[in-house]
Amino acid sequence: MKTYRRHYCQRQHRTHHTTAKCLWPRAVWITGEGPYATLAWCRVLSVMLHPTEAEALAAKHLIDSTGCGGRCNRRHELILIATGVTR
């Protein structure tokens, strides 16, 4: 699993959601909360955040097996956001 420790600004974000906005500013949507992110790099970037690794793996397995939309090209990944979130 990839681990992201740095992002574009030097701020200490309060939530993983705001950190994700810094990490992926061009994401069409970011939903959820937690340090584990499933990313779908298909037609547009979409990010789902999860509180546990098990939930993130289940979500990735689901989009890997069923696809994430009409133009899914199976470019999905799981990332741990290990930045200095203050919560």
PDB file of N, CA, C and O in Angstrom:
ATOM      1  N   MET A   1       0.850  -1.163   0.000  1.00  0.00           N
ATOM      2  CA  MET A   1       0.000   0.000   0.000  1.00  0.00           C
ATOM      3  C   MET A   1       0.905   1.238   0.000  1.00  0.00           C
ATOM      4  O   MET A   1       1.868   1.326   0.762  1.00  0.00           O
ATOM      5  N   LYS A   2       0.573   2.177  -0.864  1.00  0.00           N
ATOM      6  CA  LYS A   2       1.298   3.442  -0.876  1.00  0.00           C
ATOM      7  C   LYS A   2       0.969   4.230   0.385  1.00  0.00           C
ATOM      8  O   LYS A   2      -0.141   4.149   0.912  1.00  0.00           O
ATOM      9  N   THR A   3       1.945   4.991   0.859  1.00  0.00           N
ATOM     10  CA  THR A   3       1.734   5.859   2.009  1.00  0.00           C
ATOM     11  C   THR A   3       2.158   7.266   1.624  1.00  0.00           C
ATOM     12  O   THR A   3       3.290   7.484   1.194  1.00  0.00           O
ATOM     13  N   TYR A   4       1.249   8.221   1.779  1.00  0.00           N
ATOM     14  CA  TYR A   4       1.551   9.620   1.491  1.00  0.00           C
ATOM     15  C   TYR A   4       1.825  10.330   2.812  1.00  0.00           C
ATOM     16  O   TYR A   4       0.979  10.354   3.707  1.00  0.00           O
ATOM     17  N   ARG A   5       3.024  10.910   2.919  1.00  0.00           N
ATOM     18  CA  ARG A   5       3.403  11.622   4.134  1.00  0.00           C
ATOM     19  C   ARG A   5       3.505  13.121   3.924  1.00  0.00           C
ATOM     20  O   ARG A   5       3.522  13.877   4.895  1.00  0.00           O
ATOM     21  N   ARG A   6       3.572  13.561   2.699  1.00  0.00           N
ATOM     22  CA  ARG A   6       3.712  14.985   2.384  1.00  0.00           C
ATOM     23  C   ARG A   6       2.598  15.415   1.447  1.00  0.00           C
ATOM     24  O   ARG A   6       2.059  14.614   0.683  1.00  0.00           O
ATOM     25  N   HIS A   7       2.264  16.696   1.522  1.00  0.00           N
ATOM     26  CA  HIS A   7       1.277  17.241   0.604  1.00  0.00           C
ATOM     27  C   HIS A   7       1.716  18.642   0.198  1.00  0.00           C
ATOM     28  O   HIS A   7       2.793  19.091   0.590  1.00  0.00           O
ATOM     29  N   TYR A   8       0.895  19.334  -0.582  1.00  0.00           N
ATOM     30  CA  TYR A   8       1.317  20.558  -1.256  1.00  0.00           C
ATOM     31  C   TYR A   8       1.556  21.760  -0.348  1.00  0.00           C
ATOM     32  O   TYR A   8       2.348  22.635  -0.698  1.00  0.00           O
ATOM     33  N   CYS A   9       0.912  21.828   0.779  1.00  0.00           N
ATOM     34  CA  CYS A   9       1.112  22.989   1.645  1.00  0.00           C
ATOM     35  C   CYS A   9       1.820  22.562   2.926  1.00  0.00           C
ATOM     36  O   CYS A   9       2.024  21.371   3.159  1.00  0.00           O
ATOM     37  N   GLN A  10       2.181  23.503   3.731  1.00  0.00           N
ATOM     38  CA  GLN A  10       2.893  23.221   4.984  1.00  0.00           C
ATOM     39  C   GLN A  10       1.969  23.256   6.199  1.00  0.00           C
ATOM     40  O   GLN A  10       2.447  23.254   7.333  1.00  0.00           O
ATOM     41  N   ARG A  11       0.658  23.290   5.982  1.00  0.00           N
ATOM     42  CA  ARG A  11      -0.299  23.416   7.078  1.00  0.00           C
ATOM     43  C   ARG A  11      -0.537  22.080   7.778  1.00  0.00           C
ATOM     44  O   ARG A  11      -0.333  21.012   7.200  1.00  0.00           O
ATOM     45  N   GLN A  12      -0.966  22.163   9.011  1.00  0.00           N
ATOM     46  CA  GLN A  12      -1.395  21.002   9.780  1.00  0.00           C
ATOM     47  C   GLN A  12      -2.918  20.919   9.661  1.00  0.00           C
ATOM     48  O   GLN A  12      -3.634  21.636  10.360  1.00  0.00           O
ATOM     49  N   HIS A  13      -3.408  20.062   8.791  1.00  0.00           N
ATOM     50  CA  HIS A  13      -4.849  19.962   8.569  1.00  0.00           C
ATOM     51  C   HIS A  13      -5.522  19.248   9.738  1.00  0.00           C
ATOM     52  O   HIS A  13      -4.932  18.377  10.378  1.00  0.00           O
ATOM     53  N   ARG A  14      -6.758  19.633  10.001  1.00  0.00           N
ATOM     54  CA  ARG A  14      -7.485  19.070  11.139  1.00  0.00           C
ATOM     55  C   ARG A  14      -8.132  17.729  10.835  1.00  0.00           C
ATOM     56  O   ARG A  14      -8.368  16.935  11.746  1.00  0.00           O
ATOM     57  N   THR A  15      -8.424  17.466   9.561  1.00  0.00           N
ATOM     58  CA  THR A  15      -9.076  16.207   9.192  1.00  0.00           C
ATOM     59  C   THR A  15      -8.367  15.592   7.994  1.00  0.00           C
ATOM     60  O   THR A  15      -7.633  16.264   7.270  1.00  0.00           O
ATOM     61  N   HIS A  16      -8.602  14.312   7.806  1.00  0.00           N
ATOM     62  CA  HIS A  16      -8.059  13.639   6.631  1.00  0.00           C
ATOM     63  C   HIS A  16      -8.739  14.141   5.361  1.00  0.00           C
ATOM     64  O   HIS A  16      -8.146  14.131   4.282  1.00  0.00           O
ATOM     65  N   HIS A  17      -9.983  14.577   5.498  1.00  0.00           N
ATOM     66  CA  HIS A  17     -10.718  15.105   4.343  1.00  0.00           C
ATOM     67  C   HIS A  17     -10.025  16.358   3.785  1.00  0.00           C
ATOM     68  O   HIS A  17      -9.851  16.479   2.572  1.00  0.00           O
ATOM     69  N   THR A  18      -9.637  17.272   4.651  1.00  0.00           N
ATOM     70  CA  THR A  18      -8.967  18.484   4.168  1.00  0.00           C
ATOM     71  C   THR A  18      -7.558  18.167   3.658  1.00  0.00           C
ATOM     72  O   THR A  18      -7.076  18.817   2.730  1.00  0.00           O
ATOM     73  N   THR A  19      -6.905  17.182   4.253  1.00  0.00           N
ATOM     74  CA  THR A  19      -5.606  16.748   3.729  1.00  0.00           C
ATOM     75  C   THR A  19      -5.772  16.171   2.328  1.00  0.00           C
ATOM     76  O   THR A  19      -4.952  16.428   1.446  1.00  0.00           O
ATOM     77  N   ALA A  20      -6.826  15.396   2.123  1.00  0.00           N
ATOM     78  CA  ALA A  20      -7.085  14.818   0.803  1.00  0.00           C
ATOM     79  C   ALA A  20      -7.323  15.910  -0.245  1.00  0.00           C
ATOM     80  O   ALA A  20      -6.917  15.763  -1.398  1.00  0.00           O
ATOM     81  N   LYS A  21      -7.974  16.996   0.153  1.00  0.00           N
ATOM     82  CA  LYS A  21      -8.177  18.107  -0.784  1.00  0.00           C
ATOM     83  C   LYS A  21      -6.844  18.705  -1.221  1.00  0.00           C
ATOM     84  O   LYS A  21      -6.701  19.129  -2.368  1.00  0.00           O
ATOM     85  N   CYS A  22      -5.863  18.744  -0.313  1.00  0.00           N
ATOM     86  CA  CYS A  22      -4.526  19.233  -0.662  1.00  0.00           C
ATOM     87  C   CYS A  22      -3.791  18.230  -1.549  1.00  0.00           C
ATOM     88  O   CYS A  22      -3.130  18.612  -2.516  1.00  0.00           O
ATOM     89  N   LEU A  23      -3.913  16.951  -1.214  1.00  0.00           N
ATOM     90  CA  LEU A  23      -3.205  15.921  -1.967  1.00  0.00           C
ATOM     91  C   LEU A  23      -3.720  15.785  -3.400  1.00  0.00           C
ATOM     92  O   LEU A  23      -2.940  15.606  -4.335  1.00  0.00           O
ATOM     93  N   TRP A  24      -5.026  15.870  -3.559  1.00  0.00           N
ATOM     94  CA  TRP A  24      -5.648  15.681  -4.874  1.00  0.00           C
ATOM     95  C   TRP A  24      -6.582  16.845  -5.189  1.00  0.00           C
ATOM     96  O   TRP A  24      -7.802  16.686  -5.145  1.00  0.00           O
ATOM     97  N   PRO A  25      -6.021  18.023  -5.509  1.00  0.00           N
ATOM     98  CA  PRO A  25      -6.852  19.213  -5.728  1.00  0.00           C
ATOM     99  C   PRO A  25      -7.760  19.109  -6.956  1.00  0.00           C
ATOM    100  O   PRO A  25      -8.738  19.850  -7.051  1.00  0.00           O
ATOM    101  N   ARG A  26      -7.468  18.230  -7.872  1.00  0.00           N
ATOM    102  CA  ARG A  26      -8.306  18.095  -9.076  1.00  0.00           C
ATOM    103  C   ARG A  26      -9.329  16.968  -8.979  1.00  0.00           C
ATOM    104  O   ARG A  26      -9.996  16.647  -9.963  1.00  0.00           O
ATOM    105  N   ALA A  27      -9.453  16.377  -7.812  1.00  0.00           N
ATOM    106  CA  ALA A  27     -10.451  15.323  -7.633  1.00  0.00           C
ATOM    107  C   ALA A  27     -11.846  15.914  -7.822  1.00  0.00           C
ATOM    108  O   ALA A  27     -12.146  16.992  -7.308  1.00  0.00           O
ATOM    109  N   VAL A  28     -12.684  15.211  -8.553  1.00  0.00           N
ATOM    110  CA  VAL A  28     -14.048  15.679  -8.798  1.00  0.00           C
ATOM    111  C   VAL A  28     -14.857  15.596  -7.510  1.00  0.00           C
ATOM    112  O   VAL A  28     -15.650  16.489  -7.211  1.00  0.00           O
ATOM    113  N   TRP A  29     -14.656  14.533  -6.755  1.00  0.00           N
ATOM    114  CA  TRP A  29     -15.301  14.464  -5.449  1.00  0.00           C
ATOM    115  C   TRP A  29     -14.447  13.666  -4.480  1.00  0.00           C
ATOM    116  O   TRP A  29     -13.741  12.728  -4.849  1.00  0.00           O
ATOM    117  N   ILE A  30     -14.544  14.085  -3.210  1.00  0.00           N
ATOM    118  CA  ILE A  30     -13.884  13.416  -2.094  1.00  0.00           C
ATOM    119  C   ILE A  30     -14.959  13.204  -1.032  1.00  0.00           C
ATOM    120  O   ILE A  30     -15.632  14.147  -0.618  1.00  0.00           O
ATOM    121  N   THR A  31     -15.111  11.963  -0.601  1.00  0.00           N
ATOM    122  CA  THR A  31     -16.154  11.654   0.368  1.00  0.00           C
ATOM    123  C   THR A  31     -15.590  10.820   1.503  1.00  0.00           C
ATOM    124  O   THR A  31     -14.598  10.113   1.326  1.00  0.00           O
ATOM    125  N   GLY A  32     -16.215  10.898   2.659  1.00  0.00           N
ATOM    126  CA  GLY A  32     -15.824  10.087   3.803  1.00  0.00           C
ATOM    127  C   GLY A  32     -14.821  10.781   4.703  1.00  0.00           C
ATOM    128  O   GLY A  32     -14.503  11.957   4.526  1.00  0.00           O
ATOM    129  N   GLU A  33     -14.327  10.016   5.681  1.00  0.00           N
ATOM    130  CA  GLU A  33     -13.332  10.519   6.624  1.00  0.00           C
ATOM    131  C   GLU A  33     -12.521   9.332   7.126  1.00  0.00           C
ATOM    132  O   GLU A  33     -13.065   8.261   7.396  1.00  0.00           O
ATOM    133  N   GLY A  34     -11.238   9.531   7.243  1.00  0.00           N
ATOM    134  CA  GLY A  34     -10.346   8.492   7.731  1.00  0.00           C
ATOM    135  C   GLY A  34      -9.033   8.506   6.977  1.00  0.00           C
ATOM    136  O   GLY A  34      -8.916   9.175   5.950  1.00  0.00           O
ATOM    137  N   PRO A  35      -8.043   7.778   7.471  1.00  0.00           N
ATOM    138  CA  PRO A  35      -6.708   7.830   6.880  1.00  0.00           C
ATOM    139  C   PRO A  35      -6.508   6.949   5.645  1.00  0.00           C
ATOM    140  O   PRO A  35      -5.495   7.081   4.960  1.00  0.00           O
ATOM    141  N   TYR A  36      -7.446   6.061   5.352  1.00  0.00           N
ATOM    142  CA  TYR A  36      -7.296   5.167   4.202  1.00  0.00           C
ATOM    143  C   TYR A  36      -8.135   5.685   3.039  1.00  0.00           C
ATOM    144  O   TYR A  36      -9.328   5.947   3.190  1.00  0.00           O
ATOM    145  N   ALA A  37      -7.505   5.827   1.889  1.00  0.00           N
ATOM    146  CA  ALA A  37      -8.191   6.376   0.719  1.00  0.00           C
ATOM    147  C   ALA A  37      -8.199   5.356  -0.411  1.00  0.00           C
ATOM    148  O   ALA A  37      -7.173   4.750  -0.719  1.00  0.00           O
ATOM    149  N   THR A  38      -9.362   5.173  -1.026  1.00  0.00           N
ATOM    150  CA  THR A  38      -9.441   4.419  -2.272  1.00  0.00           C
ATOM    151  C   THR A  38      -9.630   5.442  -3.377  1.00  0.00           C
ATOM    152  O   THR A  38     -10.519   6.292  -3.313  1.00  0.00           O
ATOM    153  N   LEU A  39      -8.783   5.348  -4.389  1.00  0.00           N
ATOM    154  CA  LEU A  39      -8.808   6.286  -5.499  1.00  0.00           C
ATOM    155  C   LEU A  39      -9.209   5.568  -6.771  1.00  0.00           C
ATOM    156  O   LEU A  39      -8.745   4.460  -7.040  1.00  0.00           O
ATOM    157  N   ALA A  40     -10.062   6.191  -7.545  1.00  0.00           N
ATOM    158  CA  ALA A  40     -10.437   5.690  -8.862  1.00  0.00           C
ATOM    159  C   ALA A  40      -9.946   6.720  -9.880  1.00  0.00           C
ATOM    160  O   ALA A  40     -10.505   7.812  -9.993  1.00  0.00           O
ATOM    161  N   TRP A  41      -8.897   6.358 -10.616  1.00  0.00           N
ATOM    162  CA  TRP A  41      -8.267   7.254 -11.589  1.00  0.00           C
ATOM    163  C   TRP A  41      -8.883   7.063 -12.966  1.00  0.00           C
ATOM    164  O   TRP A  41      -8.214   7.296 -13.972  1.00  0.00           O
ATOM    165  N   CYS A  42     -10.105   6.658 -13.032  1.00  0.00           N
ATOM    166  CA  CYS A  42     -10.746   6.421 -14.317  1.00  0.00           C
ATOM    167  C   CYS A  42     -11.129   7.772 -14.936  1.00  0.00           C
ATOM    168  O   CYS A  42     -10.425   8.752 -14.691  1.00  0.00           O
ATOM    169  N   ARG A  43     -12.154   7.868 -15.685  1.00  0.00           N
ATOM    170  CA  ARG A  43     -12.482   9.095 -16.429  1.00  0.00           C
ATOM    171  C   ARG A  43     -12.169  10.368 -15.644  1.00  0.00           C
ATOM    172  O   ARG A  43     -11.555  11.285 -16.189  1.00  0.00           O
ATOM    173  N   VAL A  44     -12.571  10.440 -14.400  1.00  0.00           N
ATOM    174  CA  VAL A  44     -12.229  11.553 -13.503  1.00  0.00           C
ATOM    175  C   VAL A  44     -11.737  10.942 -12.196  1.00  0.00           C
ATOM    176  O   VAL A  44     -12.050   9.790 -11.895  1.00  0.00           O
ATOM    177  N   LEU A  45     -10.972  11.701 -11.422  1.00  0.00           N
ATOM    178  CA  LEU A  45     -10.479  11.199 -10.144  1.00  0.00           C
ATOM    179  C   LEU A  45     -11.554  11.336  -9.072  1.00  0.00           C
ATOM    180  O   LEU A  45     -12.123  12.410  -8.874  1.00  0.00           O
ATOM    181  N   SER A  46     -11.818  10.238  -8.391  1.00  0.00           N
ATOM    182  CA  SER A  46     -12.718  10.265  -7.244  1.00  0.00           C
ATOM    183  C   SER A  46     -12.022   9.583  -6.076  1.00  0.00           C
ATOM    184  O   SER A  46     -11.297   8.605  -6.253  1.00  0.00           O
ATOM    185  N   VAL A  47     -12.251  10.114  -4.881  1.00  0.00           N
ATOM    186  CA  VAL A  47     -11.563   9.653  -3.683  1.00  0.00           C
ATOM    187  C   VAL A  47     -12.594   9.317  -2.607  1.00  0.00           C
ATOM    188  O   VAL A  47     -13.487  10.114  -2.320  1.00  0.00           O
ATOM    189  N   MET A  48     -12.461   8.127  -2.016  1.00  0.00           N
ATOM    190  CA  MET A  48     -13.293   7.732  -0.885  1.00  0.00           C
ATOM    191  C   MET A  48     -12.373   7.488   0.297  1.00  0.00           C
ATOM    192  O   MET A  48     -11.407   6.733   0.187  1.00  0.00           O
ATOM    193  N   LEU A  49     -12.665   8.121   1.429  1.00  0.00           N
ATOM    194  CA  LEU A  49     -11.864   7.964   2.637  1.00  0.00           C
ATOM    195  C   LEU A  49     -12.555   6.989   3.586  1.00  0.00           C
ATOM    196  O   LEU A  49     -13.781   6.964   3.687  1.00  0.00           O
ATOM    197  N   HIS A  50     -11.740   6.180   4.285  1.00  0.00           N
ATOM    198  CA  HIS A  50     -12.271   5.143   5.168  1.00  0.00           C
ATOM    199  C   HIS A  50     -11.514   5.167   6.494  1.00  0.00           C
ATOM    200  O   HIS A  50     -10.317   5.452   6.515  1.00  0.00           O
ATOM    201  N   PRO A  51     -12.201   4.870   7.606  1.00  0.00           N
ATOM    202  CA  PRO A  51     -11.543   4.890   8.916  1.00  0.00           C
ATOM    203  C   PRO A  51     -10.629   3.688   9.167  1.00  0.00           C
ATOM    204  O   PRO A  51      -9.691   3.789   9.958  1.00  0.00           O
ATOM    205  N   THR A  52     -10.885   2.549   8.508  1.00  0.00           N
ATOM    206  CA  THR A  52     -10.071   1.354   8.740  1.00  0.00           C
ATOM    207  C   THR A  52      -9.564   0.791   7.419  1.00  0.00           C
ATOM    208  O   THR A  52     -10.143   1.018   6.357  1.00  0.00           O
ATOM    209  N   GLU A  53      -8.475   0.057   7.519  1.00  0.00           N
ATOM    210  CA  GLU A  53      -7.916  -0.580   6.332  1.00  0.00           C
ATOM    211  C   GLU A  53      -8.865  -1.635   5.774  1.00  0.00           C
ATOM    212  O   GLU A  53      -8.963  -1.794   4.558  1.00  0.00           O
ATOM    213  N   ALA A  54      -9.559  -2.352   6.644  1.00  0.00           N
ATOM    214  CA  ALA A  54     -10.492  -3.391   6.210  1.00  0.00           C
ATOM    215  C   ALA A  54     -11.620  -2.798   5.368  1.00  0.00           C
ATOM    216  O   ALA A  54     -11.989  -3.367   4.341  1.00  0.00           O
ATOM    217  N   GLU A  55     -12.169  -1.661   5.793  1.00  0.00           N
ATOM    218  CA  GLU A  55     -13.230  -1.011   5.020  1.00  0.00           C
ATOM    219  C   GLU A  55     -12.708  -0.534   3.671  1.00  0.00           C
ATOM    220  O   GLU A  55     -13.393  -0.655   2.656  1.00  0.00           O
ATOM    221  N   ALA A  56     -11.499   0.007   3.664  1.00  0.00           N
ATOM    222  CA  ALA A  56     -10.910   0.485   2.415  1.00  0.00           C
ATOM    223  C   ALA A  56     -10.648  -0.673   1.455  1.00  0.00           C
ATOM    224  O   ALA A  56     -10.907  -0.554   0.257  1.00  0.00           O
ATOM    225  N   LEU A  57     -10.138  -1.788   1.971  1.00  0.00           N
ATOM    226  CA  LEU A  57      -9.900  -2.956   1.121  1.00  0.00           C
ATOM    227  C   LEU A  57     -11.207  -3.510   0.551  1.00  0.00           C
ATOM    228  O   LEU A  57     -11.259  -3.915  -0.610  1.00  0.00           O
ATOM    229  N   ALA A  58     -12.252  -3.526   1.365  1.00  0.00           N
ATOM    230  CA  ALA A  58     -13.560  -3.995   0.890  1.00  0.00           C
ATOM    231  C   ALA A  58     -14.089  -3.087  -0.216  1.00  0.00           C
ATOM    232  O   ALA A  58     -14.628  -3.567  -1.212  1.00  0.00           O
ATOM    233  N   ALA A  59     -13.935  -1.774  -0.042  1.00  0.00           N
ATOM    234  CA  ALA A  59     -14.395  -0.838  -1.066  1.00  0.00           C
ATOM    235  C   ALA A  59     -13.591  -0.995  -2.355  1.00  0.00           C
ATOM    236  O   ALA A  59     -14.160  -0.964  -3.446  1.00  0.00           O
ATOM    237  N   LYS A  60     -12.275  -1.165  -2.237  1.00  0.00           N
ATOM    238  CA  LYS A  60     -11.441  -1.345  -3.426  1.00  0.00           C
ATOM    239  C   LYS A  60     -11.794  -2.653  -4.132  1.00  0.00           C
ATOM    240  O   LYS A  60     -11.863  -2.700  -5.360  1.00  0.00           O
ATOM    241  N   HIS A  61     -12.016  -3.703  -3.361  1.00  0.00           N
ATOM    242  CA  HIS A  61     -12.408  -4.977  -3.956  1.00  0.00           C
ATOM    243  C   HIS A  61     -13.722  -4.839  -4.727  1.00  0.00           C
ATOM    244  O   HIS A  61     -13.879  -5.401  -5.811  1.00  0.00           O
ATOM    245  N   LEU A  62     -14.660  -4.085  -4.156  1.00  0.00           N
ATOM    246  CA  LEU A  62     -15.950  -3.886  -4.818  1.00  0.00           C
ATOM    247  C   LEU A  62     -15.788  -3.135  -6.138  1.00  0.00           C
ATOM    248  O   LEU A  62     -16.350  -3.549  -7.152  1.00  0.00           O
ATOM    249  N   ILE A  63     -15.026  -2.031  -6.142  1.00  0.00           N
ATOM    250  CA  ILE A  63     -14.886  -1.292  -7.404  1.00  0.00           C
ATOM    251  C   ILE A  63     -13.987  -2.028  -8.392  1.00  0.00           C
ATOM    252  O   ILE A  63     -14.126  -1.844  -9.602  1.00  0.00           O
ATOM    253  N   ASP A  64     -13.056  -2.868  -7.892  1.00  0.00           N
ATOM    254  CA  ASP A  64     -12.250  -3.678  -8.807  1.00  0.00           C
ATOM    255  C   ASP A  64     -13.094  -4.739  -9.506  1.00  0.00           C
ATOM    256  O   ASP A  64     -12.886  -5.030 -10.684  1.00  0.00           O
ATOM    257  N   SER A  65     -14.045  -5.312  -8.776  1.00  0.00           N
ATOM    258  CA  SER A  65     -14.844  -6.394  -9.343  1.00  0.00           C
ATOM    259  C   SER A  65     -16.030  -5.913 -10.175  1.00  0.00           C
ATOM    260  O   SER A  65     -16.439  -6.593 -11.116  1.00  0.00           O
ATOM    261  N   THR A  66     -16.587  -4.746  -9.837  1.00  0.00           N
ATOM    262  CA  THR A  66     -17.779  -4.286 -10.558  1.00  0.00           C
ATOM    263  C   THR A  66     -17.521  -3.085 -11.456  1.00  0.00           C
ATOM    264  O   THR A  66     -18.341  -2.774 -12.319  1.00  0.00           O
ATOM    265  N   GLY A  67     -16.403  -2.412 -11.266  1.00  0.00           N
ATOM    266  CA  GLY A  67     -16.136  -1.192 -12.030  1.00  0.00           C
ATOM    267  C   GLY A  67     -16.680   0.006 -11.284  1.00  0.00           C
ATOM    268  O   GLY A  67     -17.544  -0.126 -10.417  1.00  0.00           O
ATOM    269  N   CYS A  68     -16.170   1.169 -11.626  1.00  0.00           N
ATOM    270  CA  CYS A  68     -16.568   2.373 -10.893  1.00  0.00           C
ATOM    271  C   CYS A  68     -17.457   3.288 -11.718  1.00  0.00           C
ATOM    272  O   CYS A  68     -17.839   4.363 -11.255  1.00  0.00           O
ATOM    273  N   GLY A  69     -17.786   2.880 -12.917  1.00  0.00           N
ATOM    274  CA  GLY A  69     -18.645   3.712 -13.746  1.00  0.00           C
ATOM    275  C   GLY A  69     -18.601   3.272 -15.194  1.00  0.00           C
ATOM    276  O   GLY A  69     -18.024   2.234 -15.518  1.00  0.00           O
ATOM    277  N   GLY A  70     -19.205   4.056 -16.059  1.00  0.00           N
ATOM    278  CA  GLY A  70     -19.323   3.701 -17.463  1.00  0.00           C
ATOM    279  C   GLY A  70     -18.015   3.613 -18.218  1.00  0.00           C
ATOM    280  O   GLY A  70     -17.891   2.809 -19.141  1.00  0.00           O
ATOM    281  N   ARG A  71     -17.044   4.417 -17.849  1.00  0.00           N
ATOM    282  CA  ARG A  71     -15.757   4.403 -18.543  1.00  0.00           C
ATOM    283  C   ARG A  71     -14.630   3.918 -17.636  1.00  0.00           C
ATOM    284  O   ARG A  71     -13.525   4.459 -17.673  1.00  0.00           O
ATOM    285  N   CYS A  72     -14.905   2.910 -16.829  1.00  0.00           N
ATOM    286  CA  CYS A  72     -13.920   2.389 -15.887  1.00  0.00           C
ATOM    287  C   CYS A  72     -12.796   1.687 -16.645  1.00  0.00           C
ATOM    288  O   CYS A  72     -13.047   0.822 -17.483  1.00  0.00           O
ATOM    289  N   ASN A  73     -11.553   2.068 -16.342  1.00  0.00           N
ATOM    290  CA  ASN A  73     -10.406   1.403 -16.957  1.00  0.00           C
ATOM    291  C   ASN A  73      -9.564   0.664 -15.916  1.00  0.00           C
ATOM    292  O   ASN A  73      -8.399   0.350 -16.162  1.00  0.00           O
ATOM    293  N   ARG A  74     -10.162   0.388 -14.750  1.00  0.00           N
ATOM    294  CA  ARG A  74      -9.566  -0.413 -13.681  1.00  0.00           C
ATOM    295  C   ARG A  74      -8.298   0.194 -13.087  1.00  0.00           C
ATOM    296  O   ARG A  74      -7.392  -0.543 -12.698  1.00  0.00           O
ATOM    297  N   ARG A  75      -8.216   1.505 -13.009  1.00  0.00           N
ATOM    298  CA  ARG A  75      -7.086   2.181 -12.377  1.00  0.00           C
ATOM    299  C   ARG A  75      -7.503   2.607 -10.971  1.00  0.00           C
ATOM    300  O   ARG A  75      -7.794   3.779 -10.731  1.00  0.00           O
ATOM    301  N   HIS A  76      -7.530   1.657 -10.053  1.00  0.00           N
ATOM    302  CA  HIS A  76      -7.950   1.904  -8.675  1.00  0.00           C
ATOM    303  C   HIS A  76      -6.778   1.599  -7.754  1.00  0.00           C
ATOM    304  O   HIS A  76      -6.004   0.678  -8.013  1.00  0.00           O
ATOM    305  N   GLU A  77      -6.646   2.371  -6.677  1.00  0.00           N
ATOM    306  CA  GLU A  77      -5.570   2.099  -5.734  1.00  0.00           C
ATOM    307  C   GLU A  77      -5.983   2.458  -4.309  1.00  0.00           C
ATOM    308  O   GLU A  77      -6.937   3.200  -4.074  1.00  0.00           O
ATOM    309  N   LEU A  78      -5.224   1.899  -3.374  1.00  0.00           N
ATOM    310  CA  LEU A  78      -5.443   2.119  -1.953  1.00  0.00           C
ATOM    311  C   LEU A  78      -4.235   2.858  -1.403  1.00  0.00           C
ATOM    312  O   LEU A  78      -3.096   2.452  -1.637  1.00  0.00           O
ATOM    313  N   ILE A  79      -4.478   3.951  -0.667  1.00  0.00           N
ATOM    314  CA  ILE A  79      -3.407   4.794  -0.145  1.00  0.00           C
ATOM    315  C   ILE A  79      -3.662   5.098   1.324  1.00  0.00           C
ATOM    316  O   ILE A  79      -4.799   5.337   1.732  1.00  0.00           O
ATOM    317  N   LEU A  80      -2.596   5.088   2.110  1.00  0.00           N
ATOM    318  CA  LEU A  80      -2.656   5.500   3.515  1.00  0.00           C
ATOM    319  C   LEU A  80      -2.180   6.947   3.591  1.00  0.00           C
ATOM    320  O   LEU A  80      -1.087   7.268   3.124  1.00  0.00           O
ATOM    321  N   ILE A  81      -3.000   7.823   4.181  1.00  0.00           N
ATOM    322  CA  ILE A  81      -2.624   9.224   4.374  1.00  0.00           C
ATOM    323  C   ILE A  81      -2.011   9.319   5.766  1.00  0.00           C
ATOM    324  O   ILE A  81      -2.724   9.294   6.769  1.00  0.00           O
ATOM    325  N   ALA A  82      -0.696   9.428   5.821  1.00  0.00           N
ATOM    326  CA  ALA A  82       0.021   9.441   7.105  1.00  0.00           C
ATOM    327  C   ALA A  82       0.639  10.801   7.353  1.00  0.00           C
ATOM    328  O   ALA A  82       1.802  10.898   7.745  1.00  0.00           O
ATOM    329  N   THR A  83      -0.129  11.848   7.128  1.00  0.00           N
ATOM    330  CA  THR A  83       0.362  13.200   7.360  1.00  0.00           C
ATOM    331  C   THR A  83       0.011  13.635   8.771  1.00  0.00           C
ATOM    332  O   THR A  83      -0.635  12.885   9.503  1.00  0.00           O
ATOM    333  N   GLY A  84       0.413  14.806   9.158  1.00  0.00           N
ATOM    334  CA  GLY A  84       0.212  15.291  10.513  1.00  0.00           C
ATOM    335  C   GLY A  84      -1.173  15.816  10.802  1.00  0.00           C
ATOM    336  O   GLY A  84      -1.308  16.981  11.176  1.00  0.00           O
ATOM    337  N   VAL A  85      -2.204  15.017  10.646  1.00  0.00           N
ATOM    338  CA  VAL A  85      -3.554  15.428  10.987  1.00  0.00           C
ATOM    339  C   VAL A  85      -3.640  15.563  12.500  1.00  0.00           C
ATOM    340  O   VAL A  85      -3.177  14.688  13.232  1.00  0.00           O
ATOM    341  N   THR A  86      -4.223  16.644  12.963  1.00  0.00           N
ATOM    342  CA  THR A  86      -4.220  16.937  14.402  1.00  0.00           C
ATOM    343  C   THR A  86      -5.319  16.237  15.182  1.00  0.00           C
ATOM    344  O   THR A  86      -5.354  16.374  16.405  1.00  0.00           O
ATOM    345  N   ARG A  87      -6.193  15.515  14.563  1.00  0.00           N
ATOM    346  CA  ARG A  87      -7.253  14.792  15.282  1.00  0.00           C
ATOM    347  C   ARG A  87      -6.853  13.391  15.552  1.00  0.00           C
ATOM    348  O   ARG A  87      -7.620  12.634  16.148  1.00  0.00           O
TER     349      ARG A  87
END
